[in-house]
Each structure stands twice: as C-alpha cells, then as structure tokens.
Amino acid sequence: MRLPRNVSGRDLAKALERYGYAVDRQVGSHIRLTTQQNGEHHVTIPDHNPMRIGTLSQVIGDVAAHLGRKKTDVQEELFS
C-alpha cells in the first residue's frame, strides 16, 4: 500500500488516537503527541498540509516500533 499524499499533520494526529496518542502540546507548527500504551512514548509531527511523504513514513515507523508491530500493518490500519 502506498502512503497517501494528502495527509495533514492534524489528520495524522487524529488517526493516531486509535493507538492512544493524544495531543500533549503544540509549539508553533509542531504537534507533540503522547501515549501511555506499552509505556510512555512521544512523537512530534509537523502541522503541515500536506505532510512530506518521508516525514509521514518516519512517524509511522516510529509508532510501529514502539507498538512492536510491522510498519505496513500500522499504515494499513491508519489509512484503509
């Protein structure tokens, strides 16, 4: 599955709520999300519309690594 090319930072933040991530704070154009699932984990995403594809891929990879899941599985759950 290809990553979607039109995902904004806010869209990704909303999609990550599925894994227990919630907006912790926002400074300028960056949003920090935190989850307590599988231990505390923070991820910072840019509030850009659209996000760059490499940045989106990196964030999904980071979330997948924290959850102990495959990146492709997380990607499909978020965008299918």
C-alpha positions as CSV (number, residue, x, y, z in Angstrom):
1,M,0.0,0.0,0.0
2,R,1.3,3.4,-0.9
3,L,1.2,6.2,1.7
4,P,-1.4,8.8,0.9
5,R,0.0,12.1,-0.4
6,N,-2.6,14.4,1.1
7,V,-2.3,13.8,4.8
8,S,-2.0,16.8,7.1
9,G,-0.4,16.9,10.5
10,R,-3.8,17.3,12.1
11,D,-5.2,14.3,10.1
12,L,-2.4,12.1,11.3
13,A,-2.8,13.3,14.9
14,K,-6.5,12.3,14.7
15,A,-5.7,8.9,13.2
16,L,-3.1,8.1,15.9
17,E,-5.8,8.5,18.5
18,R,-6.6,4.8,17.6
19,Y,-3.3,3.9,19.4
20,G,-3.9,6.0,22.4
21,Y,-2.0,9.1,21.3
22,A,-3.3,12.4,22.4
23,V,-2.1,15.9,21.8
24,D,0.2,16.9,24.6
25,R,1.1,20.3,23.4
26,Q,1.7,22.4,20.3
27,V,4.5,24.9,19.8
28,G,4.4,26.8,16.6
29,S,3.8,24.4,13.7
30,H,4.7,21.2,15.6
31,I,2.3,19.0,17.5
32,R,3.6,16.7,20.2
33,L,1.5,13.5,20.8
34,T,1.9,11.2,23.8
35,T,0.6,7.7,24.6
36,Q,0.8,5.6,27.7
37,Q,0.2,2.3,25.7
38,N,3.2,0.0,26.0
39,G,4.9,2.6,28.2
40,E,5.1,6.3,27.6
41,H,6.0,7.4,24.1
42,H,6.2,10.8,22.5
43,V,6.1,11.7,18.8
44,T,6.3,15.1,17.3
45,I,4.7,15.8,13.9
46,P,4.6,19.0,11.8
47,D,1.3,20.7,11.4
48,H,1.8,20.9,7.6
49,N,-0.8,20.4,4.9
50,P,0.2,18.1,3.3
51,M,3.0,16.4,5.2
52,R,6.1,15.4,3.3
53,I,5.9,11.7,2.5
54,G,9.3,10.9,4.1
55,T,8.2,12.6,7.4
56,L,4.9,10.7,7.3
57,S,6.8,7.4,6.8
58,Q,9.2,8.2,9.6
59,V,6.4,8.9,12.1
60,I,4.5,5.7,11.2
61,G,7.8,3.7,11.5
62,D,8.4,5.3,14.9
63,V,4.9,4.5,16.1
64,A,5.1,0.9,14.8
65,A,8.4,0.3,16.5
66,H,7.0,1.5,19.8
67,L,4.0,-0.7,19.5
68,G,6.1,-3.7,18.4
69,R,4.2,-4.1,15.1
70,K,5.0,-4.0,11.4
71,K,5.1,-0.6,9.8
72,T,2.9,-1.9,6.9
73,D,0.2,-3.1,9.4
74,V,0.1,0.2,11.1
75,Q,0.0,2.0,7.8
76,E,-3.0,-0.1,6.6
77,E,-4.9,0.4,9.8
78,L,-4.5,4.2,9.7
79,F,-5.3,4.8,6.0
80,S,-7.5,2.0,4.8
